[in-house]
């Protein structure tokens, strides 16, 4: 594993809220992408009473080479996890709740109905909490996408993750243009919903390719963007090709603002929902 530069180092997880968050997640059998994807910000976020919930189990049906989430035979859906998520949101009085999922290509609707149920459960007991959902591509299904759009989440997020050239290598079961089309279709279904996407850098892309991906996102009216440094979860995963300097992230942020993103977070530790 490559040595982390100073700007990528974080403090070890600690604090009362961190412990309490882990306790409640265990009590309600709720998963988070923070834990399953080995997010470097987990200590800070949990200790601030914030997390990104993971629904549809913790086993993904796809095999992206950069991701730490397990890929195997998918689990049986736990309908009760939505209620547990709503209770945790309420316990920590979260102003903004983020819900994502593994990709479930084995399900007829790709899991869209559970996203809908989760949004309803959160709003039922937390009416003042804004809800962001980070969805998979549903294999391009308009029907599944529309189910989520009709529930009117405050932010509808779908990450393109990397530049188009690298998809066959690191995301062999995904499709760059399909992801862009999903973001475009959201706006066709409901122009009022804010859309969001995310890119990792450090997988071997060029800066020009990153800028082109940003332009592609703006062409489908994507409103918000996160850009963060890729960190390889283990030696078995796709290797880090290089670390970007904080100044380079600032440069990409400035480019994104010039392109017209309403909001852009571009820092080494930026992730889909971190301090956004």
HELIX and SHEET records of a PDB file:
HELIX    1   1 UNK A    6  UNK A    8  5                                   3    
HELIX    2   2 UNK A   16  UNK A   27  1                                  12    
HELIX    3   3 UNK A   33  UNK A   36  1                                   4    
HELIX    4   4 UNK A   42  UNK A   47  1                                   6    
HELIX    5   5 UNK A   81  UNK A   91  1                                  11    
HELIX    6   6 UNK A  112  UNK A  125  1                                  14    
HELIX    7   7 UNK A  138  UNK A  140  5                                   3    
HELIX    8   8 UNK A  142  UNK A  150  1                                   9    
HELIX    9   9 UNK A  164  UNK A  166  5                                   3    
HELIX   10  10 UNK A  167  UNK A  170  1                                   4    
HELIX   11  11 UNK A  176  UNK A  189  1                                  14    
HELIX   12  12 UNK A  207  UNK A  219  1                                  13    
HELIX   13  13 UNK A  246  UNK A  259  1                                  14    
SHEET    1   A 8 UNK A  31  UNK A  32  0                                        
SHEET    2   A 8 UNK A  52  UNK A  55 -1                                        
SHEET    3   A 8 UNK A  96  UNK A 101  1                                        
SHEET    4   A 8 UNK A 130  UNK A 134  1                                        
SHEET    5   A 8 UNK A 155  UNK A 157  1                                        
SHEET    6   A 8 UNK A 194  UNK A 201  1                                        
SHEET    7   A 8 UNK A 224  UNK A 229  1                                        
SHEET    8   A 8 UNK A 263  UNK A 266  1                                        
SHEET    1   B 2 UNK A  59  UNK A  60  0                                        
SHEET    2   B 2 UNK A  70  UNK A  71  1                                        
END                                                                             
